[in-house]
Amino acid sequence: MQTPQQPNTLGNASLWMGIASSVLVFGIGLCALAGARQGWIGAAAAPLLVCGATSAFVGLIGAIVGVGGLFGANRSKATAVVGVILGVVGLCLFFGALAALRR
């Protein structure tokens, strides 16, 4: 007989951090790429870089927290796995946007 699973608070935190990171980095990267195409990126480059890097860092922390959520006994691991994936997606989007802006 299985015992009921407890909520995975680390997994839930990782999920929300991954969602926030992915959405924010996508939006900030899209804004930066549009600014580079339209020619106004020089005026907003520093704030966009700081906000994008901060959002990517949230994704890194979310991925680390998600890995911690994978080691809980008798807890669902689905939210931790999705949180790790979304945190890594946020990081990849950030570095992808940086690479696209350098071209």
C-alpha positions as CSV (number, residue, x, y, z in Angstrom):
1,M,0.0,0.0,0.0
2,Q,1.3,3.4,-1.0
3,T,1.4,6.3,1.4
4,P,0.0,9.6,0.2
5,Q,2.6,12.0,-1.3
6,Q,3.4,15.2,0.4
7,P,3.6,18.5,-1.6
8,N,7.1,19.3,-2.9
9,T,7.7,22.8,-1.8
10,L,11.1,23.0,-3.4
11,G,9.6,21.7,-6.6
12,N,6.8,24.2,-6.5
13,A,9.3,27.1,-5.9
14,S,11.5,25.9,-8.7
15,L,8.5,25.7,-11.0
16,W,7.5,29.3,-10.3
17,M,11.0,30.6,-10.5
18,G,11.5,28.8,-13.9
19,I,8.2,30.2,-15.2
20,A,9.2,33.8,-14.2
21,S,12.7,33.4,-15.6
22,S,11.6,32.0,-18.9
23,V,8.8,34.6,-19.5
24,L,10.9,37.6,-18.4
25,V,14.0,36.6,-20.3
26,F,11.9,36.0,-23.4
27,G,10.2,39.4,-23.1
28,I,13.4,41.3,-22.4
29,G,15.3,39.5,-25.1
30,L,12.5,40.3,-27.6
31,C,12.5,43.9,-26.6
32,A,16.3,44.1,-26.9
33,L,16.3,42.4,-30.4
34,A,13.6,44.8,-31.5
35,G,15.6,47.8,-30.2
36,A,18.7,46.6,-32.0
37,R,16.7,46.3,-35.3
38,Q,15.1,49.7,-34.8
39,G,18.3,51.5,-33.7
40,W,17.4,52.6,-30.1
41,I,19.2,49.8,-28.2
42,G,22.0,52.2,-27.2
43,A,19.6,54.2,-25.0
44,A,18.3,51.1,-23.1
45,A,21.2,48.6,-23.4
46,A,22.3,48.7,-19.7
47,P,18.9,48.4,-18.1
48,L,17.9,45.6,-20.5
49,L,21.2,43.7,-19.8
50,V,20.7,44.1,-16.0
51,C,17.1,42.9,-16.1
52,G,17.9,40.1,-18.5
53,A,20.8,38.9,-16.4
54,T,18.8,39.1,-13.2
55,S,16.0,37.1,-14.7
56,A,18.5,34.5,-16.0
57,F,20.0,34.3,-12.5
58,V,16.5,33.6,-11.1
59,G,16.4,30.7,-13.6
60,L,19.7,29.4,-12.4
61,I,18.5,29.5,-8.8
62,G,15.3,27.9,-9.8
63,A,17.2,25.0,-11.5
64,I,19.3,24.5,-8.4
65,V,16.3,24.5,-6.1
66,G,14.6,22.1,-8.5
67,V,17.5,19.7,-8.3
68,G,17.1,19.9,-4.5
69,G,13.4,19.1,-4.9
70,L,14.3,15.9,-6.7
71,F,15.8,14.4,-3.6
72,G,12.8,14.5,-1.3
73,A,11.4,11.2,-0.1
74,N,7.7,10.5,-0.7
75,R,7.2,13.7,-2.7
76,S,6.0,14.3,-6.2
77,K,9.0,15.1,-8.5
78,A,7.1,16.4,-11.5
79,T,7.1,20.1,-10.5
80,A,10.8,19.9,-9.7
81,V,11.6,18.4,-13.1
82,V,9.6,21.1,-15.0
83,G,11.2,23.8,-12.8
84,V,14.7,22.6,-13.7
85,I,13.8,22.5,-17.4
86,L,12.2,26.0,-17.3
87,G,15.2,27.4,-15.4
88,V,17.6,26.1,-18.0
89,V,15.3,27.4,-20.8
90,G,15.6,30.9,-19.2
91,L,19.4,30.6,-19.1
92,C,19.5,29.4,-22.7
93,L,17.2,32.2,-23.9
94,F,19.4,34.8,-22.2
95,F,22.7,33.6,-23.8
96,G,20.9,33.1,-27.1
97,A,19.7,36.7,-27.1
98,L,23.2,37.9,-26.2
99,A,24.6,35.9,-29.1
100,A,22.0,37.3,-31.5
101,L,22.7,40.9,-30.3
102,R,26.4,40.5,-30.9
103,R,25.9,39.7,-34.6
